[in-house]
Amino acid sequence: MTNVIDFQTRPRRARAPAPRLGGAGSAIQDRTSRVRGVHSRAKAEVNKSILLLDLAAQHAREIGTLITDPDNRRAFEVHIDAIEEAIQIARQRALDL
């Protein structure tokens, strides 16, 4: 697998507490913090989904080895190639999140 993500450690910026502002600034900071939390969870879910799709493609490759007819095997591999290309595009787009 080309991408390995350690789900046990958090980025350094997530460990440091944000400075607190008084009054309206505090409310804005709370909302900003919630939005960042949702964004962070969404990114994690996207990355987990990509890993699961990659695993599924690997299993499909293994199943493809059981196909004995050369024409059918090649057609199957073409489909798996397209799936793996789509997974790679998803990986690149996930980096922009």
A tleap script that builds the chain and sets N, CA, C and O, in Angstrom:
source leaprc.protein.ff14SB
mol = sequence {
  NMET THR ASN VAL ILE ASP PHE GLN THR ARG
  PRO ARG ARG ALA ARG ALA PRO ALA PRO ARG
  LEU GLY GLY ALA GLY SER ALA ILE GLN ASP
  ARG THR SER ARG VAL ARG GLY VAL HIE SER
  ARG ALA LYS ALA GLU VAL ASN LYS SER ILE
  LEU LEU LEU ASP LEU ALA ALA GLN HIE ALA
  ARG GLU ILE GLY THR LEU ILE THR ASP PRO
  ASP ASN ARG ARG ALA PHE GLU VAL HIE ILE
  ASP ALA ILE GLU GLU ALA ILE GLN ILE ALA
  ARG GLN ARG ALA LEU ASP CLEU
}
set mol.1.N position { 0.850 -1.157 0.000 }
set mol.1.CA position { 0.000 0.000 0.000 }
set mol.1.C position { 0.907 1.233 0.000 }
set mol.1.O position { 1.861 1.304 0.775 }
set mol.2.N position { 0.617 2.181 -0.847 }
set mol.2.CA position { 1.498 3.334 -0.990 }
set mol.2.C position { 1.308 4.379 0.080 }
set mol.2.O position { 2.263 5.074 0.427 }
set mol.3.N position { 0.109 4.518 0.617 }
set mol.3.CA position { -0.157 5.520 1.650 }
set mol.3.C position { -0.356 4.817 2.982 }
set mol.3.O position { -1.195 3.924 3.102 }
set mol.4.N position { 0.412 5.217 3.974 }
set mol.4.CA position { 0.253 4.665 5.307 }
set mol.4.C position { -0.050 5.813 6.237 }
set mol.4.O position { 0.693 6.794 6.287 }
set mol.5.N position { -1.127 5.699 6.968 }
set mol.5.CA position { -1.537 6.757 7.877 }
set mol.5.C position { -1.547 6.193 9.285 }
set mol.5.O position { -2.158 5.154 9.536 }
set mol.6.N position { -0.881 6.864 10.194 }
set mol.6.CA position { -0.881 6.480 11.591 }
set mol.6.C position { -2.063 7.168 12.253 }
set mol.6.O position { -2.039 8.379 12.472 }
set mol.7.N position { -3.110 6.390 12.574 }
set mol.7.CA position { -4.325 6.972 13.145 }
set mol.7.C position { -4.187 7.205 14.648 }
set mol.7.O position { -5.080 7.787 15.264 }
set mol.8.N position { -3.090 6.764 15.242 }
set mol.8.CA position { -2.918 6.906 16.682 }
set mol.8.C position { -2.330 8.254 17.086 }
set mol.8.O position { -2.577 8.725 18.197 }
set mol.9.N position { -1.562 8.877 16.208 }
set mol.9.CA position { -0.944 10.156 16.557 }
set mol.9.C position { -1.702 11.295 15.907 }
set mol.9.O position { -2.287 11.146 14.835 }
set mol.10.N position { -1.678 12.434 16.580 }
set mol.10.CA position { -2.338 13.624 16.056 }
set mol.10.C position { -1.270 14.632 15.681 }
set mol.10.O position { -0.180 14.624 16.254 }
set mol.11.N position { -1.569 15.500 14.727 }
set mol.11.CA position { -0.608 16.531 14.367 }
set mol.11.C position { -0.314 17.436 15.564 }
set mol.11.O position { -1.158 17.606 16.444 }
set mol.12.N position { 0.864 18.003 15.588 }
set mol.12.CA position { 1.289 18.855 16.694 }
set mol.12.C position { 0.328 20.005 16.932 }
set mol.12.O position { 0.049 20.347 18.082 }
set mol.13.N position { -0.184 20.609 15.868 }
set mol.13.CA position { -1.075 21.757 16.023 }
set mol.13.C position { -2.355 21.379 16.750 }
set mol.13.O position { -2.988 22.236 17.367 }
set mol.14.N position { -2.752 20.100 16.689 }
set mol.14.CA position { -3.965 19.671 17.367 }
set mol.14.C position { -3.740 19.517 18.868 }
set mol.14.O position { -4.703 19.526 19.635 }
set mol.15.N position { -2.493 19.376 19.301 }
set mol.15.CA position { -2.188 19.194 20.717 }
set mol.15.C position { -2.117 20.515 21.464 }
set mol.15.O position { -2.435 20.571 22.652 }
set mol.16.N position { -1.711 21.567 20.793 }
set mol.16.CA position { -1.533 22.853 21.453 }
set mol.16.C position { -2.878 23.537 21.628 }
set mol.16.O position { -3.645 23.652 20.672 }
set mol.17.N position { -3.177 23.998 22.862 }
set mol.17.CA position { -4.445 24.705 23.048 }
set mol.17.C position { -4.400 26.072 22.372 }
set mol.17.O position { -3.374 26.752 22.377 }
set mol.18.N position { -5.522 26.454 21.797 }
set mol.18.CA position { -5.613 27.753 21.127 }
set mol.18.C position { -5.738 28.850 22.176 }
set mol.18.O position { -6.359 28.640 23.218 }
set mol.19.N position { -5.159 30.011 21.915 }
set mol.19.CA position { -5.291 31.111 22.868 }
set mol.19.C position { -6.744 31.576 22.931 }
set mol.19.O position { -7.438 31.603 21.915 }
set mol.20.N position { -7.202 31.944 24.136 }
set mol.20.CA position { -8.586 32.360 24.331 }
set mol.20.C position { -8.718 33.868 24.237 }
set mol.20.O position { -7.916 34.613 24.800 }
set mol.21.N position { -9.736 34.304 23.521 }
set mol.21.CA position { -10.049 35.721 23.417 }
set mol.21.C position { -11.309 35.981 24.229 }
set mol.21.O position { -12.136 35.083 24.387 }
set mol.22.N position { -11.466 37.176 24.739 }
set mol.22.CA position { -12.651 37.501 25.519 }
set mol.22.C position { -13.782 37.975 24.644 }
set mol.22.O position { -13.555 38.411 23.516 }
set mol.23.N position { -15.011 37.894 25.154 }
set mol.23.CA position { -16.182 38.456 24.486 }
set mol.23.C position { -16.512 37.811 23.164 }
set mol.23.O position { -16.535 36.586 23.043 }
set mol.24.N position { -16.774 38.664 22.148 }
set mol.24.CA position { -17.182 38.196 20.812 }
set mol.24.C position { -16.088 37.357 20.167 }
set mol.24.O position { -16.371 36.422 19.418 }
set mol.25.N position { -14.838 37.697 20.463 }
set mol.25.CA position { -13.731 36.927 19.896 }
set mol.25.C position { -13.779 35.480 20.345 }
set mol.25.O position { -13.420 34.580 19.586 }
set mol.26.N position { -14.219 35.250 21.568 }
set mol.26.CA position { -14.315 33.895 22.093 }
set mol.26.C position { -15.371 33.092 21.336 }
set mol.26.O position { -15.153 31.923 21.019 }
set mol.27.N position { -16.509 33.713 21.049 }
set mol.27.CA position { -17.569 33.027 20.301 }
set mol.27.C position { -17.100 32.686 18.898 }
set mol.27.O position { -17.375 31.599 18.390 }
set mol.28.N position { -16.400 33.607 18.280 }
set mol.28.CA position { -15.872 33.362 16.927 }
set mol.28.C position { -14.859 32.230 16.976 }
set mol.28.O position { -14.848 31.351 16.115 }
set mol.29.N position { -14.018 32.262 17.985 }
set mol.29.CA position { -12.993 31.226 18.107 }
set mol.29.C position { -13.643 29.854 18.350 }
set mol.29.O position { -13.184 28.844 17.817 }
set mol.30.N position { -14.708 29.827 19.152 }
set mol.30.CA position { -15.405 28.561 19.392 }
set mol.30.C position { -15.985 28.007 18.097 }
set mol.30.O position { -15.865 26.814 17.817 }
set mol.31.N position { -16.618 28.881 17.305 }
set mol.31.CA position { -17.176 28.431 16.021 }
set mol.31.C position { -16.078 27.966 15.081 }
set mol.31.O position { -16.215 26.949 14.401 }
set mol.32.N position { -14.993 28.717 15.050 }
set mol.32.CA position { -13.860 28.342 14.195 }
set mol.32.C position { -13.308 26.995 14.614 }
set mol.32.O position { -12.984 26.161 13.769 }
set mol.33.N position { -13.201 26.782 15.908 }
set mol.33.CA position { -12.696 25.517 16.424 }
set mol.33.C position { -13.605 24.357 16.032 }
set mol.33.O position { -13.123 23.290 15.653 }
set mol.34.N position { -14.917 24.563 16.122 }
set mol.34.CA position { -15.870 23.512 15.736 }
set mol.34.C position { -15.769 23.208 14.248 }
set mol.34.O position { -15.794 22.044 13.846 }
set mol.35.N position { -15.654 24.244 13.434 }
set mol.35.CA position { -15.536 24.044 11.982 }
set mol.35.C position { -14.261 23.276 11.670 }
set mol.35.O position { -14.268 22.362 10.846 }
set mol.36.N position { -13.166 23.645 12.326 }
set mol.36.CA position { -11.901 22.926 12.093 }
set mol.36.C position { -12.015 21.468 12.518 }
set mol.36.O position { -11.470 20.578 11.864 }
set mol.37.N position { -12.729 21.228 13.619 }
set mol.37.CA position { -12.923 19.850 14.075 }
set mol.37.C position { -13.710 19.030 13.063 }
set mol.37.O position { -13.349 17.894 12.757 }
set mol.38.N position { -14.781 19.608 12.550 }
set mol.38.CA position { -15.585 18.912 11.542 }
set mol.38.C position { -14.753 18.674 10.287 }
set mol.38.O position { -14.800 17.592 9.702 }
set mol.39.N position { -13.998 19.676 9.879 }
set mol.39.CA position { -13.146 19.550 8.689 }
set mol.39.C position { -12.114 18.444 8.889 }
set mol.39.O position { -11.872 17.638 7.990 }
set mol.40.N position { -11.516 18.414 10.062 }
set mol.40.CA position { -10.503 17.403 10.356 }
set mol.40.C position { -11.108 15.995 10.326 }
set mol.40.O position { -10.511 15.072 9.772 }
set mol.41.N position { -12.277 15.838 10.913 }
set mol.41.CA position { -12.940 14.528 10.892 }
set mol.41.C position { -13.323 14.126 9.472 }
set mol.41.O position { -13.204 12.958 9.100 }
set mol.42.N position { -13.780 15.085 8.686 }
set mol.42.CA position { -14.153 14.790 7.299 }
set mol.42.C position { -12.929 14.333 6.506 }
set mol.42.O position { -13.007 13.375 5.736 }
set mol.43.N position { -11.791 15.024 6.697 }
set mol.43.CA position { -10.559 14.625 6.009 }
set mol.43.C position { -10.168 13.209 6.395 }
set mol.43.O position { -9.790 12.404 5.544 }
set mol.44.N position { -10.261 12.912 7.683 }
set mol.44.CA position { -9.900 11.568 8.152 }
set mol.44.C position { -10.807 10.519 7.518 }
set mol.44.O position { -10.334 9.458 7.111 }
set mol.45.N position { -12.098 10.803 7.431 }
set mol.45.CA position { -13.037 9.855 6.829 }
set mol.45.C position { -12.750 9.660 5.340 }
set mol.45.O position { -12.829 8.539 4.838 }
set mol.46.N position { -12.423 10.731 4.640 }
set mol.46.CA position { -12.079 10.625 3.211 }
set mol.46.C position { -10.840 9.750 3.048 }
set mol.46.O position { -10.805 8.867 2.190 }
set mol.47.N position { -9.825 9.996 3.872 }
set mol.47.CA position { -8.596 9.207 3.771 }
set mol.47.C position { -8.833 7.741 4.107 }
set mol.47.O position { -8.275 6.862 3.451 }
set mol.48.N position { -9.652 7.466 5.118 }
set mol.48.CA position { -9.980 6.074 5.449 }
set mol.48.C position { -10.728 5.414 4.284 }
set mol.48.O position { -10.474 4.255 3.957 }
set mol.49.N position { -11.637 6.145 3.672 }
set mol.49.CA position { -12.395 5.603 2.545 }
set mol.49.C position { -11.481 5.270 1.376 }
set mol.49.O position { -11.647 4.239 0.724 }
set mol.50.N position { -10.519 6.139 1.114 }
set mol.50.CA position { -9.563 5.878 0.030 }
set mol.50.C position { -8.756 4.625 0.331 }
set mol.50.O position { -8.516 3.812 -0.561 }
set mol.51.N position { -8.336 4.463 1.586 }
set mol.51.CA position { -7.589 3.255 1.954 }
set mol.51.C position { -8.438 1.999 1.763 }
set mol.51.O position { -7.938 0.976 1.296 }
set mol.52.N position { -9.712 2.076 2.119 }
set mol.52.CA position { -10.600 0.922 1.935 }
set mol.52.C position { -10.800 0.603 0.455 }
set mol.52.O position { -10.839 -0.565 0.068 }
set mol.53.N position { -10.927 1.643 -0.372 }
set mol.53.CA position { -11.053 1.417 -1.813 }
set mol.53.C position { -9.783 0.793 -2.381 }
set mol.53.O position { -9.846 -0.071 -3.256 }
set mol.54.N position { -8.638 1.232 -1.883 }
set mol.54.CA position { -7.371 0.664 -2.329 }
set mol.54.C position { -7.292 -0.816 -1.948 }
set mol.54.O position { -6.844 -1.645 -2.740 }
set mol.55.N position { -7.724 -1.133 -0.749 }
set mol.55.CA position { -7.744 -2.521 -0.311 }
set mol.55.C position { -8.683 -3.358 -1.179 }
set mol.55.O position { -8.359 -4.491 -1.536 }
set mol.56.N position { -9.836 -2.803 -1.514 }
set mol.56.CA position { -10.780 -3.509 -2.377 }
set mol.56.C position { -10.173 -3.770 -3.759 }
set mol.56.O position { -10.361 -4.843 -4.332 }
set mol.57.N position { -9.447 -2.785 -4.287 }
set mol.57.CA position { -8.799 -2.967 -5.596 }
set mol.57.C position { -7.738 -4.062 -5.518 }
set mol.57.O position { -7.580 -4.843 -6.456 }
set mol.58.N position { -7.015 -4.120 -4.410 }
set mol.58.CA position { -6.010 -5.178 -4.240 }
set mol.58.C position { -6.672 -6.555 -4.205 }
set mol.58.O position { -6.168 -7.506 -4.803 }
set mol.59.N position { -7.786 -6.656 -3.514 }
set mol.59.CA position { -8.516 -7.930 -3.479 }
set mol.59.C position { -9.022 -8.300 -4.868 }
set mol.59.O position { -8.978 -9.467 -5.256 }
set mol.60.N position { -9.497 -7.318 -5.610 }
set mol.60.CA position { -9.967 -7.583 -6.969 }
set mol.60.C position { -8.813 -8.096 -7.832 }
set mol.60.O position { -9.004 -8.998 -8.648 }
set mol.61.N position { -7.616 -7.525 -7.656 }
set mol.61.CA position { -6.443 -8.022 -8.403 }
set mol.61.C position { -6.195 -9.491 -8.083 }
set mol.61.O position { -5.906 -10.289 -8.975 }
set mol.62.N position { -6.311 -9.843 -6.797 }
set mol.62.CA position { -6.110 -11.239 -6.403 }
set mol.62.C position { -7.165 -12.147 -7.033 }
set mol.62.O position { -6.858 -13.247 -7.492 }
set mol.63.N position { -8.396 -11.678 -7.048 }
set mol.63.CA position { -9.475 -12.462 -7.669 }
set mol.63.C position { -9.200 -12.614 -9.167 }
set mol.63.O position { -9.506 -13.651 -9.756 }
set mol.64.N position { -8.630 -11.590 -9.771 }
set mol.64.CA position { -8.320 -11.640 -11.198 }
set mol.64.C position { -7.361 -12.760 -11.557 }
set mol.64.O position { -7.379 -13.256 -12.684 }
set mol.65.N position { -6.531 -13.160 -10.617 }
set mol.65.CA position { -5.593 -14.257 -10.905 }
set mol.65.C position { -6.323 -15.591 -11.072 }
set mol.65.O position { -5.762 -16.545 -11.612 }
set mol.66.N position { -7.559 -15.656 -10.614 }
set mol.66.CA position { -8.337 -16.898 -10.734 }
set mol.66.C position { -9.023 -17.028 -12.088 }
set mol.66.O position { -9.537 -18.095 -12.423 }
set mol.67.N position { -9.034 -15.957 -12.864 }
set mol.67.CA position { -9.680 -15.980 -14.183 }
set mol.67.C position { -8.724 -16.649 -15.163 }
set mol.67.O position { -7.601 -16.189 -15.368 }
set mol.68.N position { -9.182 -17.730 -15.757 }
set mol.68.CA position { -8.295 -18.509 -16.635 }
set mol.68.C position { -8.354 -18.077 -18.094 }
set mol.68.O position { -7.367 -18.208 -18.818 }
set mol.69.N position { -9.494 -17.565 -18.531 }
set mol.69.CA position { -9.618 -17.138 -19.921 }
set mol.69.C position { -8.833 -15.835 -20.124 }
set mol.69.O position { -9.110 -14.845 -19.447 }
set mol.70.N position { -7.856 -15.817 -21.046 }
set mol.70.CA position { -7.019 -14.633 -21.227 }
set mol.70.C position { -7.790 -13.361 -21.611 }
set mol.70.O position { -7.466 -12.272 -21.136 }
set mol.71.N position { -8.798 -13.499 -22.461 }
set mol.71.CA position { -9.578 -12.320 -22.868 }
set mol.71.C position { -10.378 -11.760 -21.696 }
set mol.71.O position { -10.425 -10.549 -21.482 }
set mol.72.N position { -11.003 -12.655 -20.947 }
set mol.72.CA position { -11.764 -12.210 -19.777 }
set mol.72.C position { -10.849 -11.603 -18.715 }
set mol.72.O position { -11.203 -10.616 -18.069 }
set mol.73.N position { -9.674 -12.200 -18.541 }
set mol.73.CA position { -8.736 -11.681 -17.551 }
set mol.73.C position { -8.285 -10.276 -17.946 }
set mol.73.O position { -8.228 -9.377 -17.107 }
set mol.74.N position { -7.969 -10.096 -19.214 }
set mol.74.CA position { -7.519 -8.768 -19.681 }
set mol.74.C position { -8.630 -7.732 -19.511 }
set mol.74.O position { -8.363 -6.607 -19.087 }
set mol.75.N position { -9.866 -8.095 -19.836 }
set mol.75.CA position { -10.988 -7.170 -19.659 }
set mol.75.C position { -11.156 -6.812 -18.183 }
set mol.75.O position { -11.416 -5.656 -17.848 }
set mol.76.N position { -11.011 -7.787 -17.315 }
set mol.76.CA position { -11.099 -7.552 -15.871 }
set mol.76.C position { -9.986 -6.612 -15.415 }
set mol.76.O position { -10.229 -5.693 -14.633 }
set mol.77.N position { -8.777 -6.839 -15.897 }
set mol.77.CA position { -7.635 -5.997 -15.510 }
set mol.77.C position { -7.798 -4.559 -15.989 }
set mol.77.O position { -7.379 -3.623 -15.308 }
set mol.78.N position { -8.408 -4.385 -17.160 }
set mol.78.CA position { -8.667 -3.027 -17.656 }
set mol.78.C position { -9.592 -2.285 -16.687 }
set mol.78.O position { -9.384 -1.106 -16.399 }
set mol.79.N position { -10.602 -2.979 -16.192 }
set mol.79.CA position { -11.520 -2.358 -15.238 }
set mol.79.C position { -10.801 -2.031 -13.922 }
set mol.79.O position { -11.013 -0.963 -13.346 }
set mol.80.N position { -9.970 -2.932 -13.459 }
set mol.80.CA position { -9.226 -2.687 -12.219 }
set mol.80.C position { -8.253 -1.525 -12.409 }
set mol.80.O position { -8.080 -0.706 -11.507 }
set mol.81.N position { -7.614 -1.453 -13.585 }
set mol.81.CA position { -6.723 -0.310 -13.871 }
set mol.81.C position { -7.483 1.011 -13.775 }
set mol.81.O position { -6.969 1.989 -13.232 }
set mol.82.N position { -8.701 1.037 -14.301 }
set mol.82.CA position { -9.516 2.258 -14.255 }
set mol.82.C position { -9.879 2.607 -12.806 }
set mol.82.O position { -9.868 3.777 -12.423 }
set mol.83.N position { -10.198 1.595 -12.014 }
set mol.83.CA position { -10.517 1.820 -10.605 }
set mol.83.C position { -9.299 2.372 -9.869 }
set mol.83.O position { -9.420 3.320 -9.093 }
set mol.84.N position { -8.132 1.787 -10.105 }
set mol.84.CA position { -6.920 2.255 -9.430 }
set mol.84.C position { -6.547 3.674 -9.858 }
set mol.84.O position { -6.023 4.446 -9.055 }
set mol.85.N position { -6.812 4.017 -11.104 }
set mol.85.CA position { -6.567 5.383 -11.564 }
set mol.85.C position { -7.500 6.363 -10.840 }
set mol.85.O position { -7.090 7.455 -10.447 }
set mol.86.N position { -8.757 5.952 -10.674 }
set mol.86.CA position { -9.718 6.798 -9.952 }
set mol.86.C position { -9.311 6.949 -8.487 }
set mol.86.O position { -9.475 8.025 -7.911 }
set mol.87.N position { -8.791 5.904 -7.886 }
set mol.87.CA position { -8.316 5.984 -6.500 }
set mol.87.C position { -7.144 6.958 -6.409 }
set mol.87.O position { -7.057 7.734 -5.458 }
set mol.88.N position { -6.254 6.924 -7.380 }
set mol.88.CA position { -5.119 7.851 -7.379 }
set mol.88.C position { -5.596 9.303 -7.501 }
set mol.88.O position { -5.061 10.190 -6.836 }
set mol.89.N position { -6.577 9.538 -8.329 }
set mol.89.CA position { -7.145 10.891 -8.455 }
set mol.89.C position { -7.753 11.315 -7.116 }
set mol.89.O position { -7.583 12.456 -6.685 }
set mol.90.N position { -8.458 10.393 -6.466 }
set mol.90.CA position { -9.048 10.696 -5.156 }
set mol.90.C position { -7.965 11.032 -4.137 }
set mol.90.O position { -8.139 11.945 -3.330 }
set mol.91.N position { -6.850 10.304 -4.166 }
set mol.91.CA position { -5.727 10.604 -3.255 }
set mol.91.C position { -5.206 12.026 -3.490 }
set mol.91.O position { -4.966 12.775 -2.543 }
set mol.92.N position { -5.037 12.381 -4.757 }
set mol.92.CA position { -4.525 13.723 -5.077 }
set mol.92.C position { -5.497 14.802 -4.627 }
set mol.92.O position { -5.079 15.834 -4.102 }
set mol.93.N position { -6.777 14.573 -4.825 }
set mol.93.CA position { -7.779 15.568 -4.414 }
set mol.93.C position { -7.877 15.648 -2.897 }
set mol.93.O position { -8.135 16.719 -2.348 }
set mol.94.N position { -7.676 14.538 -2.223 }
set mol.94.CA position { -7.724 14.532 -0.753 }
set mol.94.C position { -6.604 15.391 -0.169 }
set mol.94.O position { -6.761 15.971 0.906 }
set mol.95.N position { -5.492 15.471 -0.865 }
set mol.95.CA position { -4.392 16.326 -0.388 }
set mol.95.C position { -4.777 17.801 -0.362 }
set mol.95.O position { -4.211 18.580 0.405 }
set mol.96.N position { -5.739 18.186 -1.199 }
set mol.96.CA position { -6.174 19.583 -1.275 }
set mol.96.C position { -7.195 19.942 -0.197 }
set mol.96.O position { -7.548 21.112 -0.050 }
set mol.97.N position { -7.670 18.953 0.558 }
set mol.97.CA position { -8.666 19.230 1.597 }
set mol.97.C position { -8.052 19.988 2.767 }
set mol.97.O position { -8.749 20.304 3.731 }
savepdb mol mol.pdb
quit
